Protein backbone atom coordinates (compact mmCIF):
# COMPACT_ATOMS: atom_id res chain seq x y z
CA UNK A 1 0.00 0.00 0.00
CA UNK A 2 1.33 3.45 -0.89
CA UNK A 3 2.30 5.76 1.93
CA UNK A 4 0.10 8.84 2.32
CA UNK A 5 1.56 12.25 1.49
CA UNK A 6 0.93 13.25 5.13
CA UNK A 7 3.01 10.33 6.42
CA UNK A 8 5.91 11.30 4.17
CA UNK A 9 5.90 14.87 5.56
CA UNK A 10 5.99 13.80 9.23
CA UNK A 11 9.13 14.30 11.27
CA UNK A 12 8.28 11.38 13.59
CA UNK A 13 6.83 7.95 12.85
CA UNK A 14 3.28 7.32 14.08
CA UNK A 15 2.39 4.19 16.05
CA UNK A 16 -1.04 2.55 15.60
CA UNK A 17 -3.21 2.81 18.72
CA UNK A 18 -6.78 2.51 19.90
CA UNK A 19 -6.99 5.06 22.70
CA UNK A 20 -10.13 6.71 24.02
CA UNK A 21 -10.04 10.45 24.42
CA UNK A 22 -12.18 13.52 24.97
CA UNK A 23 -11.88 16.80 23.12
CA UNK A 24 -13.21 20.27 22.70
CA UNK A 25 -12.41 22.83 20.06
CA UNK A 26 -10.90 26.06 21.39
CA UNK A 27 -13.08 29.18 21.24
CA UNK A 28 -16.30 27.16 21.27
CA UNK A 29 -18.63 26.70 24.23
CA UNK A 30 -18.94 22.92 23.75
CA UNK A 31 -18.73 20.33 26.48
CA UNK A 32 -15.96 17.73 26.04
CA UNK A 33 -16.99 15.00 23.59
CA UNK A 34 -15.57 11.53 22.94
CA UNK A 35 -13.07 10.76 20.20
CA UNK A 36 -10.53 8.03 19.43
CA UNK A 37 -6.77 8.23 18.83
CA UNK A 38 -5.86 5.78 16.04
CA UNK A 39 -2.19 6.64 15.68
CA UNK A 40 0.21 8.60 17.84
CA UNK A 41 3.72 10.05 17.97
CA UNK A 42 5.43 12.57 20.22
CA UNK A 43 4.49 15.28 17.68
CA UNK A 44 0.89 14.47 16.74
CA UNK A 45 -1.96 12.03 16.28
CA UNK A 46 -4.70 10.90 13.95
CA UNK A 47 -8.01 11.42 15.71
CA UNK A 48 -11.44 10.04 14.81
CA UNK A 49 -14.33 12.42 15.55
CA UNK A 50 -18.09 12.09 15.00
CA UNK A 51 -19.05 12.84 11.38
CA UNK A 52 -21.22 15.73 12.55
CA UNK A 53 -18.20 17.55 14.00
CA UNK A 54 -17.32 20.83 12.32
CA UNK A 55 -13.53 21.00 12.59
CA UNK A 56 -11.49 23.02 10.08
CA UNK A 57 -7.78 23.00 9.29
CA UNK A 58 -6.04 25.37 11.68
CA UNK A 59 -8.50 24.83 14.56
CA UNK A 60 -6.88 24.29 17.95
CA UNK A 61 -8.25 21.23 19.73
CA UNK A 62 -7.77 20.37 23.41
CA UNK A 63 -7.51 16.58 23.73
CA UNK A 64 -7.43 14.43 26.88
CA UNK A 65 -5.97 11.02 25.98
CA UNK A 66 -6.94 8.39 28.55
CA UNK A 67 -4.61 5.65 29.73
CA UNK A 68 -6.66 2.45 29.28
CA UNK A 69 -8.41 1.08 32.37
CA UNK A 70 -7.66 4.21 34.40
CA UNK A 71 -9.10 7.66 34.97
CA UNK A 72 -5.67 9.16 34.24
CA UNK A 73 -5.20 11.17 31.08
CA UNK A 74 -2.62 13.19 29.18
CA UNK A 75 -3.76 16.64 28.03
CA UNK A 76 -2.50 18.08 24.76
CA UNK A 77 -3.38 21.01 22.53
CA UNK A 78 -3.18 20.24 18.85
CA UNK A 79 -3.70 22.01 15.55
CA UNK A 80 -5.88 20.33 12.91
CA UNK A 81 -3.58 19.86 9.91
CA UNK A 82 -5.77 17.76 7.57
CA UNK A 83 -9.32 16.42 7.62
CA UNK A 84 -11.02 13.58 5.80
CA UNK A 85 -14.76 12.92 6.06
CA UNK A 86 -15.74 9.28 5.87
CA UNK A 87 -19.16 7.59 5.77
CA UNK A 88 -19.59 7.39 9.56
CA UNK A 89 -16.93 9.69 11.00
CA UNK A 90 -14.31 12.32 10.42
CA UNK A 91 -10.59 11.63 10.70
CA UNK A 92 -8.20 14.49 11.46
CA UNK A 93 -4.43 14.65 11.47
CA UNK A 94 -3.19 16.83 14.30
CA UNK A 95 0.12 18.38 15.27
CA UNK A 96 0.71 18.90 18.99
CA UNK A 97 1.65 22.40 20.10
CA UNK A 98 4.15 20.85 22.53
CA UNK A 99 5.85 17.49 22.03
CA UNK A 100 4.88 14.56 24.24
CA UNK A 101 7.86 13.13 26.07
CA UNK A 102 9.16 9.84 24.73
CA UNK A 103 8.44 8.34 28.15
CA UNK A 104 4.79 9.43 28.06
CA UNK A 105 4.41 8.10 24.53
CA UNK A 106 5.75 4.73 25.63
CA UNK A 107 3.35 4.61 28.59
CA UNK A 108 0.38 5.30 26.31
CA UNK A 109 1.54 2.74 23.75
CA UNK A 110 2.21 0.05 26.37
CA UNK A 111 -1.20 0.56 27.94
CA UNK A 112 -2.98 0.31 24.60
CA UNK A 113 -1.45 -3.04 23.54
C-alpha positions in Angstrom: 0.0 0.0 0.0 1.3 3.4 -0.9 2.3 5.8 1.9 0.1 8.8 2.3 1.6 12.3 1.5 0.9 13.2 5.1 3.0 10.3 6.4 5.9 11.3 4.2 5.9 14.9 5.6 6.0 13.8 9.2 9.1 14.3 11.3 8.3 11.4 13.6 6.8 8.0 12.9 3.3 7.3 14.1 2.4 4.2 16.1 -1.0 2.6 15.6 -3.2 2.8 18.7 -6.8 2.5 19.9 -7.0 5.1 22.7 -10.1 6.7 24.0 -10.0 10.5 24.4 -12.2 13.5 25.0 -11.9 16.8 23.1 -13.2 20.3 22.7 -12.4 22.8 20.1 -10.9 26.1 21.4 -13.1 29.2 21.2 -16.3 27.2 21.3 -18.6 26.7 24.2 -18.9 22.9 23.8 -18.7 20.3 26.5 -16.0 17.7 26.0 -17.0 15.0 23.6 -15.6 11.5 22.9 -13.1 10.8 20.2 -10.5 8.0 19.4 -6.8 8.2 18.8 -5.9 5.8 16.0 -2.2 6.6 15.7 0.2 8.6 17.8 3.7 10.1 18.0 5.4 12.6 20.2 4.5 15.3 17.7 0.9 14.5 16.7 -2.0 12.0 16.3 -4.7 10.9 13.9 -8.0 11.4 15.7 -11.4 10.0 14.8 -14.3 12.4 15.5 -18.1 12.1 15.0 -19.0 12.8 11.4 -21.2 15.7 12.6 -18.2 17.5 14.0 -17.3 20.8 12.3 -13.5 21.0 12.6 -11.5 23.0 10.1 -7.8 23.0 9.3 -6.0 25.4 11.7 -8.5 24.8 14.6 -6.9 24.3 18.0 -8.3 21.2 19.7 -7.8 20.4 23.4 -7.5 16.6 23.7 -7.4 14.4 26.9 -6.0 11.0 26.0 -6.9 8.4 28.6 -4.6 5.6 29.7 -6.7 2.4 29.3 -8.4 1.1 32.4 -7.7 4.2 34.4 -9.1 7.7 35.0 -5.7 9.2 34.2 -5.2 11.2 31.1 -2.6 13.2 29.2 -3.8 16.6 28.0 -2.5 18.1 24.8 -3.4 21.0 22.5 -3.2 20.2 18.8 -3.7 22.0 15.5 -5.9 20.3 12.9 -3.6 19.9 9.9 -5.8 17.8 7.6 -9.3 16.4 7.6 -11.0 13.6 5.8 -14.8 12.9 6.1 -15.7 9.3 5.9 -19.2 7.6 5.8 -19.6 7.4 9.6 -16.9 9.7 11.0 -14.3 12.3 10.4 -10.6 11.6 10.7 -8.2 14.5 11.5 -4.4 14.7 11.5 -3.2 16.8 14.3 0.1 18.4 15.3 0.7 18.9 19.0 1.7 22.4 20.1 4.2 20.8 22.5 5.9 17.5 22.0 4.9 14.6 24.2 7.9 13.1 26.1 9.2 9.8 24.7 8.4 8.3 28.1 4.8 9.4 28.1 4.4 8.1 24.5 5.7 4.7 25.6 3.3 4.6 28.6 0.4 5.3 26.3 1.5 2.7 23.8 2.2 0.0 26.4 -1.2 0.6 27.9 -3.0 0.3 24.6 -1.4 -3.0 23.5 
